[in-house]
Amino acid sequence: MIQSLHQVMLYVDHQEEVIQFWTDKVGFKVIAENSLPENFKSVEIAPHQDAETSLVLFDKAFIKKYSPMVSLETPSLMFNVNDAEALHNEYKAKGINVGELTEMPGMKVFNFSDPDDNYFAVMEQL
């Protein structure tokens, strides 16, 4: 029986830039770094050390070579936050590409993108 979602794999073109984006701008922490064949690596990141779910960043070139059957599409991810407006303003101040903050029934939402132009959503439940 599945109990929870442990990790989400993200396949990126510019791994070092994306790692720096998530750690320096978004504020995630590096949880683990694993060496892979041919000087590739995977890097696990999360909002904090004890997060239930983490992201694992892989270079797309590695996945294409070692797991060619895997889809390289970025999953649609929605992050839950306590104060969407404050985070939206913080991300704008840090130069992160953010979409408009929108209020809908029961929630505030916005999206942001990483250096590979992958988009992610943020939601505050009201």
N, C-alpha and C positions, 0 to 999 in steps of 0.2 A: 504494500500500500504506500502510495506517495504521501509524504508528510509535509513537504514544503519545497519551494524553489530555492535551490542552493546557489547556482551560478548562472550567469548569462554570458555567453561567448560573443564578443564583438570582434569582427574581422575588419582591419583597417589598413589603409595604404601607407600611412605615415605614422608608424607606431610611436616613435619617440615624441613627435609633436602632440599626438593624442594623449599619451601618458602625461606629458607636461600640462596640457590643457586640463585634464581631469584632476590632477593633483594641485597645480598652482592656482588655477582660476576657479574650479568648481569646489575644491576643498576636500576631495577624496584622499584617502591614505593608501599607500602601497601595502598590501597584506602579504603578498608573496611574489617572488620572481623565479621562474623556472627556466633552466637552459634546455633548449631543444636542438635537434640536429642542425648542422651547417650554420652555426652561430645565430640561429633564430632563438627567440625567447617568448614566453608568455608572462604577462604581468597581471596579477590579480589586484583589483582596487575595490574600495568600498567607502561609504561615507564615514565609517568608523570601524575599529578593530572587531567589534562584536556584532556587526550587521548580519542579519539573517541571510541576506542575498548579496552577492558580490558580482562585479563585472570582471571578465578575464579578456584581456586584449591580446589578440594574435595578429601577426602580419599576414595579410591576404596571400602574399607569395608563398608562405609556408603552407597554408591551408590548400592552395591550388596544387601544390606539389605532393603533399602527403595525405590529403583527404579531398581529392577532386570531386567526390560525389556530394560534398557539403555545400549548401547554398551560402553564398557570400553576402546575401541581403542583410541589412541592418534590421533587427527586430524593432517593433514599435514599443517603446518603453515609456511608462508614466511614473514619475516620481511623486511621492506624497510629501508635502511640506506643511509647516505650521503657519507661515506667513508668506504667501505668494508675492504680495506687493513688495515687501522688503527684499526678498530674494531677487525679484525682477529688477529692482533698482540697483542692487549689489552687482548683478551680472552685467547690467548696462555700464556701470562705472568701471568694471574690469575689462570692458571692450568685448564682451561675449555677444555674439549675434543672437538677439532675442526677438521673439515675436511680440505682438501686442498682448498686454494683460487683459483678459476678458472675464467678465463676471457672468456666470450662467446660474440657473436655479440650483442652489446648493453647493456651488463651487466657484473658485477663481482658477483660471488656467492660463498658461503661456507655454511657448516652446522655445528651445534654444538649439544651436548647432555647434558641433565640434569642428576642428580644422579639416576633417574629411567631408564636411557638409552632411553629416548624419544628424538628423533632427530627433530631439527628445522632448517629452512633455512634462510639465510640472503642474500639480493640482493641489489646491488647498480646499478641503471640505469645510463648508460653512455650517 
